[in-house]
Amino acid sequence: MRISFQAISFALVFLVSGMPSAYAGEHVYSANNAKWKTECGACHLAYPPQLLPAASWRVMMTQLDKHFGADASLDAKTAAEIGAFLEANAGHNKREATGKPSQRITETRWFKQEHDEVPAREWSSKAVKQPGNCAACHTQAERGDFSERSLRVPREKESMR
């Protein structure tokens, strides 16, 4: 099999540019921004921007003073940089929630379809606690990998340790 120089160049541009990974269909995301990783990742998983549409990120960034019950306010320059990064790398179409822009990834049609086989009891288990705790099952979530190959659903006896 022969791979063209153009194909290799295209792949390298994706890897180096911080654009969404070529594996996004497999739920692996590589968009990155140091301030986003530091600021958002200080309190929770720095959710990949592709998991919500731009409208949702826009709303979220204007309401950081009441961010899911906490004050996550940022200085204007940092907020503008992170907001621009989130919007530029936001998801499209199937990532959108029904109705007004949702700030919860777990309310999107895409999330619900991807997790429709997860029994309700799993979400409230001691190991998972809630649907937004991606890292409980997606062992490489911190690296942007939500693919099935990195999936490990904790069993109840594991969560009782």
C-alpha positions as semicolon CSV with decimal commas, in nm:
position;residue;x (nm);y (nm);z (nm)
1;M;0,000;0,000;0,000
2;R;0,138;0,337;-0,099
3;I;0,054;0,649;0,098
4;S;0,088;0,980;-0,082
5;F;0,289;1,272;0,047
6;Q;-0,036;1,474;0,052
7;A;-0,206;1,222;0,280
8;I;0,086;1,229;0,521
9;S;0,094;1,610;0,515
10;F;-0,280;1,628;0,585
11;A;-0,245;1,393;0,884
12;L;0,047;1,593;1,023
13;V;-0,148;1,918;0,996
14;F;-0,428;1,764;1,204
15;L;-0,185;1,639;1,469
16;V;0,021;1,956;1,497
17;S;-0,257;2,214;1,465
18;G;-0,461;2,104;1,765
19;M;-0,761;2,057;1,540
20;P;-1,010;1,785;1,628
21;S;-0,855;1,445;1,589
22;A;-0,898;1,248;1,272
23;Y;-1,041;0,982;1,500
24;A;-1,336;1,191;1,618
25;G;-1,569;0,923;1,481
26;E;-1,413;0,693;1,737
27;H;-1,464;0,956;2,008
28;V;-1,101;1,060;2,040
29;Y;-1,047;1,437;2,055
30;S;-0,719;1,624;2,041
31;A;-0,803;1,996;2,040
32;N;-0,594;2,160;2,309
33;N;-0,541;2,494;2,478
34;A;-0,320;2,540;2,785
35;K;-0,551;2,788;2,963
36;W;-0,859;2,572;2,898
37;K;-0,678;2,266;3,034
38;T;-0,554;2,455;3,342
39;E;-0,866;2,655;3,427
40;C;-1,139;2,403;3,343
41;G;-0,930;2,104;3,448
42;A;-0,866;2,254;3,793
43;C;-1,214;2,153;3,912
44;H;-1,325;1,878;3,675
45;L;-1,237;1,701;3,355
46;A;-1,161;1,958;3,087
47;Y;-1,439;1,835;2,862
48;P;-1,340;1,837;2,493
49;P;-1,505;2,130;2,315
50;Q;-1,643;1,893;2,050
51;L;-1,889;1,757;2,306
52;L;-2,108;2,069;2,292
53;P;-2,207;2,306;2,012
54;A;-2,069;2,661;1,999
55;A;-2,396;2,813;2,126
56;S;-2,371;2,607;2,444
57;W;-2,010;2,708;2,510
58;R;-2,103;3,072;2,445
59;V;-2,378;3,060;2,709
60;M;-2,155;2,876;2,955
61;M;-1,871;3,128;2,923
62;T;-2,109;3,419;2,997
63;Q;-2,239;3,253;3,314
64;L;-1,920;3,141;3,486
65;D;-2,020;3,321;3,805
66;K;-2,291;3,056;3,850
67;H;-2,123;2,756;3,690
68;F;-2,319;2,454;3,815
69;G;-2,349;2,603;4,163
70;A;-1,995;2,740;4,183
71;D;-1,827;3,068;4,095
72;A;-1,581;2,984;3,818
73;S;-1,527;3,344;3,711
74;L;-1,216;3,425;3,508
75;D;-1,047;3,749;3,415
76;A;-1,174;3,890;3,084
77;K;-0,863;3,802;2,881
78;T;-0,856;3,439;2,996
79;A;-1,232;3,400;2,949
80;A;-1,206;3,542;2,595
81;E;-0,921;3,305;2,502
82;I;-1,095;2,998;2,640
83;G;-1,429;3,100;2,490
84;A;-1,275;3,147;2,146
85;F;-1,102;2,807;2,171
86;L;-1,423;2,632;2,277
87;E;-1,629;2,789;2,000
88;A;-1,366;2,725;1,731
89;N;-1,351;2,356;1,823
90;A;-1,716;2,303;1,916
91;G;-1,920;2,006;1,802
92;H;-2,186;2,023;1,535
93;N;-2,527;1,874;1,454
94;K;-2,570;1,563;1,669
95;R;-2,400;1,731;1,966
96;E;-2,678;1,983;1,996
97;A;-2,938;1,957;2,265
98;T;-3,303;1,992;2,185
99;G;-3,441;2,342;2,246
100;K;-3,223;2,614;2,396
101;P;-2,845;2,564;2,420
102;S;-2,769;2,324;2,702
103;Q;-2,462;2,351;2,917
104;R;-2,484;1,985;3,011
105;I;-2,318;1,736;2,779
106;T;-2,539;1,470;2,935
107;E;-2,849;1,642;2,793
108;T;-2,740;1,621;2,430
109;R;-2,903;1,375;2,192
110;W;-2,559;1,241;2,110
111;F;-2,477;1,161;2,474
112;K;-2,814;0,997;2,531
113;Q;-2,777;0,780;2,219
114;E;-2,421;0,679;2,308
115;H;-2,520;0,581;2,662
116;D;-2,869;0,441;2,606
117;E;-2,757;0,091;2,706
118;V;-2,624;0,206;3,046
119;P;-2,864;0,097;3,320
120;A;-2,986;0,376;3,552
121;R;-2,828;0,204;3,854
122;E;-2,481;0,244;3,698
123;W;-2,510;0,625;3,698
124;S;-2,568;0,635;4,072
125;S;-2,318;0,363;4,171
126;K;-2,047;0,461;4,418
127;A;-1,782;0,445;4,145
128;V;-1,967;0,653;3,885
129;K;-2,189;0,883;4,096
130;Q;-2,330;1,079;3,799
131;P;-2,341;1,075;3,418
132;G;-2,094;1,366;3,390
133;N;-1,818;1,168;3,562
134;C;-1,672;1,048;3,232
135;A;-1,341;0,933;3,380
136;A;-1,518;0,672;3,593
137;C;-1,563;0,453;3,283
138;H;-1,355;0,619;3,012
139;T;-1,006;0,547;3,145
140;Q;-0,837;0,782;2,898
141;A;-1,086;1,070;2,925
142;E;-0,815;1,307;3,050
143;R;-0,638;1,252;2,717
144;G;-0,955;1,313;2,513
145;D;-1,011;0,944;2,440
146;F;-1,372;0,839;2,490
147;S;-1,348;0,542;2,256
148;E;-1,474;0,198;2,347
149;R;-1,120;0,059;2,351
150;S;-1,051;0,270;2,662
151;L;-1,383;0,188;2,827
152;R;-1,393;0,005;3,159
153;V;-1,723;0,006;3,345
154;P;-1,661;-0,030;3,720
155;R;-1,841;-0,318;3,882
156;E;-2,038;-0,265;4,202
157;K;-1,801;-0,473;4,415
158;E;-1,510;-0,257;4,292
159;S;-1,693;0,054;4,404
160;M;-1,749;-0,088;4,753
161;R;-1,375;-0,114;4,828
